[in-house]
Every structure is written in structure tokens, then in C-alpha cells.
Amino acid sequence: MACHEMPGVDGLVSTLGPSLKGVARKWTRAELTQWVKDARKMNSQTLMPPFGTTEGLTKANPPRAILSDAQISQVVDTLQSWQ
């Protein structure tokens, strides 16, 4: 909610990142997974943090990914439900 407009969420809407409404129609599961894991691989200029890696980060503390592969899969499951 801090970065993206999401389906079913009313009130203050963020415009920092693109809307996630209909995201399942725009991207495959593999693409959505890459966006969440490390969006820099899709767009080197992105402001989206890499949730699944610390590769290329110099100040990650603790030095581990924010989300595990299982957690990323759960996020992508939700994204895929947003037709």
C-alpha cells in the first residue's frame, strides 16, 4: 500500500509504483517472481527493493534476503489472483 495501488484497498492510494490491479493479466508467474525477487533484473532504474536477494547491496543488515523463496511464492500467488 505504501508503493502500489492494490485491488480491494480503498482510501489513500499510492502512485509511487504502478497499480497492481490486473497485474496477473500483464505478467507471467515467472515475471512476477522476478519482479518481487529482484526487480533490477527487469528494470535497472527501478526504485523497488530486491526482496529475494542481497546481490549488489552494500548495506544489507542483516546480510540476508528480506523474503524467502517460499514467501515470494506466496506474494506471487496473491498477485496472480489479481485479474
N, C-alpha and C positions, 0 to 999 in steps of 0.2 A: 504494500500500500504506500510505502514511502517513495517508491520509484515508478510504479506502473499502475495504470487504471486496471481494475480486475472485475470480472463478471460478478454480479451479486453484491457488490460493495457500493453503497451509496454515501453521499456526503462529500467531503473534501477529496478531490481526485488529483493524483499526482500526474504531472506531464514531463517529469524528468526523463523517463524511459517511455518506449512505445506502449500503447494499450495492449493488454493480454487478451482482450475479447476476441474470440475467433482464432486464437493462436494455433489451435490444432489443425485448422484448415490451411494454414500458411507454411507450416514446418513439419517435417517428419520426426519420428521419435528420436532418431539419431541426431538430427539437427538440434532439437530441443535439448537433448542431453548435452551436446557440445556447448550450447549457449549457457547452460547452467554451470557445467563443469569449468569451462574457461572460454568465455565469450571473446577473448582476444584472438582466438583462432579463427573466429568468424568475421571479426571487425577489429582491427588493430587499434582503432581510435575509440573503442567503447569505454564508457565510464563504469560499466558493470563489473563488479569484483569477481575474481575467479573463485567460485565456491568449492571446486573439487581438486585444486592443486595449489602448490606454493611456488611452482616453477616461475622463475623470473622475478620473484618478490624478494626484497632485501630486508624488509622489516616485519615479516610474519612472526608474530609472537602469541602463542607458541608456534613453532615451525611445523604446522600440520594443516591439512585442508579444513575448511570450515564445515563442509558436509562430507559424509562418507558416500561411497558409491550407492549403497542401499538408500540413503536419504535422498540423494539426487534422483534415483529411480522413482521414489515416492513423489517428489516435486514434479517430475515429468509425467507421472500418472495423472496428477491433478491438471497440469497444463493440457494434456491430451483430452481431458474431459470438457475443455472449453471450446466447443464448436462455435 
